[in-house]
Amino acid sequence: MLVTASLLGLFVLLAFGYGVLYGLGQLRSGRALIVASYASYGLQCLVVVAVLAFTPLLGWWKAFLALSCAIYLAIPPVTWRSLVALHRMGRSRNDHY
């Protein structure tokens, strides 16, 4: 149980790292931070493989984790594009006043 809990905690921590590093990389135009964000995502995928292979979780939990990991890849880029579009829209509205 401790191994499973540790792996799941690491899964969440790496997801956080991916999002934060990606956001900082985009904000600062830092290629190294973007690369680090994808490295964090890659480690997250490895953690999922370990969960799938070595934990006694039920199949639907394992499927949920695998699907979550696949979806996480898109979340920071989509969120960043949405924020940029929102700020552009806000600036264009303010230009009319």
C-alpha positions as CSV (number, residue, x, y, z in Angstrom):
1,M,0.0,0.0,0.0
2,L,2.9,2.4,0.7
3,V,4.4,1.8,-2.7
4,T,1.0,2.5,-4.4
5,A,0.4,5.6,-2.3
6,S,3.9,6.9,-3.0
7,L,3.6,6.4,-6.7
8,L,0.2,8.1,-6.8
9,G,1.7,11.1,-4.9
10,L,4.5,11.3,-7.3
11,F,2.0,11.2,-10.2
12,V,0.3,14.3,-8.8
13,L,3.6,16.0,-8.0
14,L,4.9,15.5,-11.5
15,A,1.6,16.7,-13.0
16,F,2.0,19.9,-10.9
17,G,5.6,20.2,-12.1
18,Y,4.6,19.9,-15.7
19,G,2.0,22.6,-15.4
20,V,4.1,25.0,-13.5
21,L,7.2,24.6,-15.5
22,Y,5.3,24.9,-18.8
23,G,3.6,28.1,-17.6
24,L,6.8,29.6,-16.4
25,G,8.5,28.6,-19.6
26,Q,5.9,30.3,-21.7
27,L,5.8,33.4,-19.5
28,R,9.6,33.9,-19.6
29,S,10.1,32.5,-23.1
30,G,12.4,30.0,-21.5
31,R,13.2,27.0,-23.7
32,A,14.9,25.2,-20.8
33,L,11.8,25.5,-18.7
34,I,9.6,24.1,-21.5
35,V,12.0,21.2,-21.9
36,A,12.0,20.6,-18.1
37,S,8.2,20.6,-18.2
38,Y,8.1,17.9,-20.8
39,A,10.7,15.9,-18.9
40,S,8.4,16.1,-15.9
41,Y,5.5,14.8,-18.0
42,G,7.7,12.0,-19.3
43,L,8.5,11.0,-15.7
44,Q,4.8,11.1,-14.9
45,C,4.3,8.6,-17.8
46,L,6.9,6.4,-16.3
47,V,5.2,6.5,-12.9
48,V,1.9,5.5,-14.6
49,V,3.7,2.5,-16.2
50,A,5.0,1.5,-12.7
51,V,1.5,1.8,-11.3
52,L,0.1,-0.3,-14.1
53,A,2.8,-3.0,-13.7
54,F,3.4,-3.1,-9.9
55,T,0.4,-2.1,-7.9
56,P,-2.7,-4.1,-6.9
57,L,-5.2,-1.3,-8.0
58,L,-8.3,-2.5,-9.8
59,G,-8.3,-2.3,-13.6
60,W,-10.7,0.7,-13.8
61,W,-8.4,2.7,-11.5
62,K,-5.4,1.8,-13.7
63,A,-7.4,2.8,-16.8
64,F,-8.4,6.1,-15.2
65,L,-4.7,6.9,-14.4
66,A,-3.6,6.0,-17.9
67,L,-6.3,8.1,-19.4
68,S,-5.6,11.0,-17.0
69,C,-1.9,10.9,-18.0
70,A,-2.8,11.0,-21.7
71,I,-5.1,14.0,-21.2
72,Y,-2.6,15.9,-19.0
73,L,-0.3,16.3,-22.0
74,A,-2.8,18.8,-23.5
75,I,-3.8,20.7,-20.4
76,P,-1.0,23.2,-20.0
77,P,-0.8,24.2,-23.7
78,V,-4.5,24.5,-24.1
79,T,-4.8,26.5,-20.9
80,W,-1.9,28.8,-22.0
81,R,-3.5,29.5,-25.4
82,S,-6.8,30.2,-23.7
83,L,-5.2,32.7,-21.3
84,V,-3.4,34.4,-24.1
85,A,-6.6,34.7,-26.1
86,L,-8.5,36.0,-23.1
87,H,-5.9,38.7,-22.5
88,R,-5.8,39.7,-26.1
89,M,-9.6,40.1,-26.1
90,G,-9.4,42.2,-23.0
91,R,-6.8,44.5,-24.5
92,S,-8.8,44.9,-27.7
93,R,-11.9,45.9,-25.7
94,N,-9.9,48.4,-23.7
95,D,-8.5,50.0,-26.9
96,H,-12.0,51.0,-27.9
97,Y,-12.6,53.2,-24.8
